[in-house]
Amino acid sequence: MEKDNIAVGLDIGTTKIVAMIGKKNEYGKLEILGIGKSKSLGVARGVVNNITQTIQSIQQAIIEAENNSGYKIKDVVVGIAGQHIRSIQHTDYISRNNPEEVIGENDIQLLIDQVNKLAMLPGEEIIHVLPQEFKIDGQSEIKEPIGMYGGRLESSFHVVVGQASSIRNVGRCIQSSGIELSGLTLEPLASADAVLSQEEKEAGVALIDIGGGTTDLAIFKDGIIRHTAVIPFGGNVITDDIKEGCSIIEKQAELLKIKFGSAWPGENKDNEIVSIPGLRGREPKEISLKNLSKIIHARVVEIVEQVFAEIKAYGHEDPRKKLIAGIVLTGGGAQLKHIKQLVEYITGMDTRIGYPNEHLAGNSGEEISSPLFATAVGLVMNSIENSSQSAVRMELVNEQPKVVYRNAPTPVQRYEVEENYVEKVETIEEERQLVSQKASKDESTETKIRRSFFDRYVDKIKEFLDNAE
């Protein structure tokens, strides 16, 4: 695949697998070049339970996306979710040897590495370490510590933990499908990138992604991820309840849910009835829409209450943690009629449906801008960000700065011309700082940490898979 800022996201869900190819246009918007969908076989509640079926489903989605776009897919960014994901809050610190030196990336990385050594339950691994806020020598609420002085560097962390075997199984499926794994992203974070605005993240917002097998939660406040959770229930349990309650097959139950389902029973009149064709010459089955919505309502209430319990656990009733922007619903389950009103009724919080169209180019089809594809769009955005940052890193590695000595041993002098400005460098130390600044330009501490950790984690998975050959 050409590297002209084209990227691929692969959303391995419980009900569907989506491969999405996209690139940024001249206006900075995401242009979708191709999309492939397949029924997800071999995945239950976000976890791979049949390697062979999952590989076949992935290959089917990849081939469809390639045929639609005309591009050959070589590597993908994959979303990680599932019922095995949990998160913890942790605070850690390091004491710096020389407080007279400014804090650099290596100090933050040292702190991150320390958090990565936390003891986990057997079979679990830390897959994501996200800094909240830093504290330097007791001074709190510091978002960007690089460049500051201090002896004690402390930070609170949001640590995401998952089962190592589940993540390696996903890696195995990707590799066996004939494509490279270029990155991992926690799916609630990908969905958040696609549907949330920066203002919402600053004000405080809870993103609820209702998928087929799981419901993902991501809470942001002051522009920082504060809490994540995965509830092991989604749209599939609603379909199962309809199937059992109405004594019909799963395919009919899914169609009933999509076409006639409502999360609010009061909206349906008693005389509204839908006729379902009988099996093999049997009489058609008549189902009351009021009864259908009662079944759906009961299960949706259960899911929303579990998510609301997580929001309460975060502490949103504390005035300092208040989620001013309320709740944003996305995922396939967000398309259920009257779910917005039900969520508002249960939680008492403002709610809207999250569409990924804010970041999409104007010519994107209506189907792509559906909440159903929020995670896939977010993964493509993440993949583009990763590839552009990799290009910057490659450029820096390949750069051979020309150093001119004038009357040695006087300090080095060099002029760096970049983007129509000239910067004079007086000393070797300034030379190093300039290259360092270039590497970190337009990249926040959190983004750098998230990327560097995921780069190392992807390498670790690749090494494990290679050794397993």
MIDRENFI-313781 format. One record per residue (C-alpha): residue in one letter; x, y, z. Coordinates in steps of 0.5 Angstrom, whole numbers, padded with zeros to 4 digits, always signed. Example, Ala and Ser with C-alpha at 12.3 -4.5 7.8 and 13.67 -1.06 7.14 Angstrom:
A+0025-0009+0016
S+0027-0002+0014
This chain:
M+0000+0000+0000
E+0003+0007-0002
K+0005+0011+0004
D+0002+0018+0002
N-0002+0018+0009
I-0006+0013+0007
A-0008+0008+0013
V-0012+0002+0015
G-0017+0001+0021
L-0019-0006+0023
D-0025-0006+0028
I-0026-0014+0030
G-0032-0014+0034
T-0037-0019+0036
T-0042-0018+0031
K-0038-0015+0025
I-0031-0014+0023
V-0030-0008+0019
A-0024-0006+0015
M-0023+0001+0013
I-0018+0005+0009
G-0018+0012+0009
K-0013+0018+0008
K-0013+0026+0010
N-0015+0031+0004
E-0012+0038+0003
Y-0017+0040+0009
G-0015+0036+0014
K-0021+0032+0014
L-0022+0024+0013
E-0023+0021+0006
I-0026+0014+0006
L-0023+0010+0000
G-0026+0004+0002
I-0029-0001+0007
G-0030-0008+0008
K-0035-0011+0012
S-0036-0019+0014
K-0040-0022+0020
S-0036-0024+0026
L-0035-0031+0027
G-0031-0034+0032
V-0031-0027+0037
A-0035-0027+0043
R-0036-0021+0048
G-0030-0018+0044
V-0025-0024+0045
V-0023-0029+0040
N-0025-0036+0042
N-0024-0039+0035
I-0018-0037+0031
T-0020-0040+0024
Q-0026-0037+0024
T-0024-0030+0026
I-0018-0031+0021
Q-0023-0032+0015
S-0028-0026+0017
I-0022-0022+0017
Q-0019-0024+0010
Q-0026-0023+0008
A-0027-0016+0010
I-0020-0014+0008
I-0021-0017+0001
E-0028-0013+0000
A-0024-0006+0003
E-0018-0008-0002
N-0023-0009-0008
N-0027-0002-0006
S-0021+0002-0006
G-0016-0001-0011
Y-0011-0001-0005
K-0007-0007-0003
I-0007-0007+0005
K+0000-0009+0008
D-0001-0007+0015
V-0007-0005+0020
V-0008-0001+0027
V-0013-0006+0031
G-0018-0004+0036
I-0017-0008+0043
A-0023-0009+0047
G-0027-0015+0051
Q-0029-0017+0057
H-0022-0018+0060
I-0021-0011+0060
R-0020-0007+0066
S-0017+0000+0069
I-0014+0002+0075
Q-0012+0009+0078
H-0005+0009+0080
T+0000+0014+0083
D+0008+0014+0082
Y+0014+0018+0083
I+0021+0019+0081
S+0027+0022+0085
R+0031+0026+0080
N+0039+0026+0081
N+0040+0033+0079
P+0034+0038+0080
E+0038+0043+0077
E+0037+0040+0070
V+0030+0041+0066
I+0026+0035+0066
G+0026+0031+0059
E+0022+0026+0056
N+0027+0021+0059
D+0025+0023+0066
I+0017+0021+0064
Q+0019+0015+0061
L+0023+0013+0067
L+0016+0014+0071
I+0012+0010+0066
D+0017+0004+0066
Q+0016+0004+0073
V+0009+0004+0073
N+0009-0002+0068
K+0013-0006+0073
L+0007-0006+0077
A+0005-0013+0080
M-0002-0016+0076
L-0006-0022+0077
P-0003-0028+0073
G-0004-0028+0066
E-0006-0020+0066
E-0001-0015+0063
I-0001-0008+0063
I-0003-0005+0056
H-0004+0002+0057
V-0001+0007+0061
L-0004+0014+0061
P-0002+0020+0065
Q-0007+0024+0068
E-0003+0030+0072
F+0004+0031+0074
K+0006+0034+0080
I+0013+0037+0081
D+0016+0038+0088
G+0009+0039+0091
Q+0006+0043+0086
S+0000+0040+0083
E-0004+0041+0076
I+0002+0041+0071
K+0000+0038+0065
E+0006+0039+0061
P+0012+0038+0066
I+0018+0038+0060
G+0022+0044+0061
M+0021+0045+0068
Y+0026+0044+0074
G+0025+0040+0080
G+0027+0034+0084
R+0021+0030+0085
L+0017+0028+0079
E+0010+0025+0081
S+0004+0023+0077
S-0003+0020+0077
F-0004+0014+0072
H-0010+0011+0069
V-0007+0004+0067
V-0011-0001+0063
V-0010-0008+0064
G-0012-0014+0060
Q-0011-0021+0059
A-0004-0023+0055
S-0007-0029+0052
S-0013-0025+0049
I-0009-0020+0046
R-0004-0025+0043
N-0010-0029+0040
V-0012-0022+0036
G-0004-0021+0034
R-0004-0029+0031
C-0011-0028+0027
I-0008-0021+0024
Q-0001-0025+0022
S-0005-0031+0020
S-0009-0026+0015
G-0003-0024+0011
I-0002-0017+0014
E+0002-0013+0019
L+0000-0011+0026
S+0002-0004+0026
G-0001-0001+0032
L-0006-0003+0038
T-0011+0002+0040
L-0016+0001+0046
E-0023+0001+0042
P-0027+0006+0047
L-0021+0011+0046
A-0022+0010+0038
S-0029+0012+0039
A-0028+0018+0043
D-0023+0021+0038
A-0028+0020+0032
V-0034+0023+0036
L-0032+0027+0041
S-0030+0035+0041
Q-0024+0038+0045
E-0029+0042+0048
E-0033+0036+0051
K-0027+0033+0053
E-0025+0039+0057
A-0032+0040+0060
G-0033+0033+0062
V-0036+0027+0058
A-0038+0020+0058
L-0038+0016+0052
I-0042+0010+0052
D-0040+0005+0046
I-0046+0000+0045
G-0043-0006+0041
G-0046-0013+0039
G-0042-0016+0045
T-0040-0011+0050
T-0041-0004+0052
D-0035+0001+0052
L-0034+0007+0057
A-0029+0012+0057
I-0030+0018+0061
F-0026+0025+0060
K-0025+0031+0064
D-0020+0037+0063
G-0018+0034+0056
I-0015+0028+0060
I-0018+0021+0060
R-0020+0019+0067
H-0024+0013+0067
T-0025+0007+0062
A-0029+0000+0063
V-0032-0005+0059
I-0039-0008+0061
P-0040-0015+0058
F-0047-0014+0055
G-0049-0011+0048
G-0054-0011+0043
N-0053-0019+0042
V-0056-0020+0049
I-0062-0016+0047
T-0063-0020+0041
D-0063-0026+0045
D-0068-0024+0050
I-0073-0022+0044
K-0071-0029+0041
E-0073-0033+0047
G-0079-0028+0049
C-0082-0029+0042
S-0080-0036+0041
I-0077-0034+0034
I-0070-0035+0031
E-0064-0030+0032
K-0065-0027+0025
Q-0072-0025+0026
A-0071-0023+0033
E-0065-0018+0030
L-0069-0015+0024
L-0075-0014+0029
K-0070-0010+0034
I-0068-0006+0028
K-0074-0004+0024
F-0079-0004+0030
G-0075-0004+0037
S-0076+0001+0042
A-0073+0002+0048
W-0079+0006+0051
P-0085+0002+0052
G-0090+0008+0052
E-0089+0009+0045
N-0093+0003+0042
K-0100+0002+0042
D-0103-0004+0044
N-0106-0006+0037
E-0100-0005+0034
I-0098-0012+0031
V-0092-0015+0027
S-0093-0021+0023
I-0087-0026+0023
P-0087-0031+0017
G-0088-0038+0020
L-0082-0044+0019
R-0083-0049+0014
G-0091-0048+0012
R-0093-0046+0020
E-0098-0041+0021
P-0095-0034+0022
K-0093-0031+0029
E-0096-0025+0031
I-0092-0020+0036
S-0095-0014+0039
L-0090-0008+0039
K-0091-0006+0046
N-0089-0013+0048
L-0083-0013+0044
S-0081-0006+0047
K-0082-0008+0054
I-0077-0014+0053
I-0072-0009+0050
H-0073-0004+0055
A-0072-0009+0061
R-0065-0011+0058
V-0063-0004+0056
V-0064-0001+0063
E-0060-0006+0066
I-0054-0004+0061
V-0055+0003+0062
E-0055+0002+0070
Q-0049-0002+0070
V-0045+0004+0066
F-0048+0009+0070
A-0045+0005+0076
E-0038+0006+0073
I-0040+0013+0072
K-0041+0014+0079
A-0035+0010+0081
Y-0031+0015+0077
G-0034+0020+0082
H-0038+0025+0077
E-0043+0027+0083
D-0036+0031+0086
P-0037+0038+0083
R-0030+0038+0081
K-0031+0032+0077
K-0038+0034+0074
L-0039+0032+0067
I-0042+0038+0064
A-0042+0035+0057
G-0046+0029+0059
I-0047+0023+0056
V-0045+0021+0048
L-0048+0015+0046
T-0045+0011+0040
G-0044+0004+0037
G-0049+0000+0033
G-0054+0000+0040
A-0054+0008+0039
Q-0059+0007+0033
L-0064+0004+0038
K-0071+0008+0038
H-0072+0012+0044
I-0065+0010+0047
K-0063+0017+0048
Q-0069+0019+0052
L-0068+0013+0056
V-0061+0014+0058
E-0063+0021+0060
Y-0069+0019+0064
I-0064+0014+0068
T-0058+0018+0069
G-0061+0025+0069
M-0055+0027+0065
D-0056+0031+0058
T-0055+0026+0052
R-0053+0026+0045
I-0052+0021+0039
G-0045+0021+0037
Y-0044+0021+0029
P-0037+0021+0027
N-0038+0026+0021
E-0035+0031+0024
H-0028+0029+0022
L-0030+0026+0015
A-0030+0029+0009
G-0036+0032+0006
N-0037+0027+0000
S-0037+0021+0005
G-0043+0017+0005
E-0049+0016+0010
E-0047+0009+0012
I-0040+0011+0014
S-0042+0017+0018
S-0047+0012+0022
P-0045+0011+0030
L-0044+0004+0027
F-0037+0006+0024
A-0035+0010+0030
T-0029+0006+0032
A-0027+0004+0025
V-0027+0011+0023
G-0023+0013+0030
L-0018+0007+0028
V-0016+0010+0021
M-0015+0017+0025
N-0010+0013+0030
S-0007+0010+0024
I-0006+0016+0020
E-0003+0020+0026
N+0002+0014+0028
S+0004+0014+0020
S+0005+0021+0020
Q+0009+0021+0027
S+0013+0015+0024
A+0015+0019+0018
V+0017+0025+0023
R+0022+0020+0026
M+0025+0017+0020
E+0026+0024+0018
L+0030+0025+0024
V+0034+0019+0024
N+0036+0020+0017
E+0038+0027+0018
Q+0045+0029+0018
P+0046+0036+0020
K+0052+0040+0018
V+0056+0043+0023
V+0061+0048+0021
Y+0067+0050+0026
R+0069+0057+0026
N+0076+0058+0030
A+0076+0052+0034
P+0075+0050+0040
T+0070+0056+0040
P+0062+0053+0040
V+0059+0050+0034
Q+0055+0055+0030
R+0050+0052+0025
Y+0044+0055+0022
E+0038+0051+0021
V+0033+0053+0015
E+0026+0050+0016
E+0019+0052+0014
N+0021+0059+0012
Y+0025+0061+0018
V+0032+0061+0020
E+0035+0059+0027
K+0042+0060+0030
V+0045+0055+0034
E+0051+0057+0039
T+0053+0051+0043
I+0053+0043+0042
E+0048+0043+0048
E+0043+0048+0044
E+0044+0043+0038
R+0041+0037+0041
Q+0036+0041+0044
L+0034+0044+0037
V+0033+0036+0034
S+0030+0034+0041
Q+0025+0040+0040
K+0024+0038+0033
A+0022+0031+0035
S+0017+0033+0040
K+0014+0039+0035
D+0006+0039+0035
E+0006+0032+0040
S+0003+0033+0047
T+0006+0029+0053
E+0000+0024+0053
T+0001+0023+0046
K+0008+0021+0046
I+0007+0017+0052
R+0002+0013+0049
R+0005+0012+0042
S+0012+0010+0045
F+0009+0005+0050
F+0004+0002+0044
D+0010+0002+0039
R+0014-0003+0044
Y+0008-0007+0046
V+0007-0008+0039
D+0014-0010+0038
K+0013-0015+0044
I+0007-0018+0041
K+0011-0019+0034
E+0017-0022+0038
F+0012-0027+0041
L+0009-0029+0035
D+0015-0030+0031
N+0018-0034+0037
A+0011-0039+0037
E+0013-0040+0029
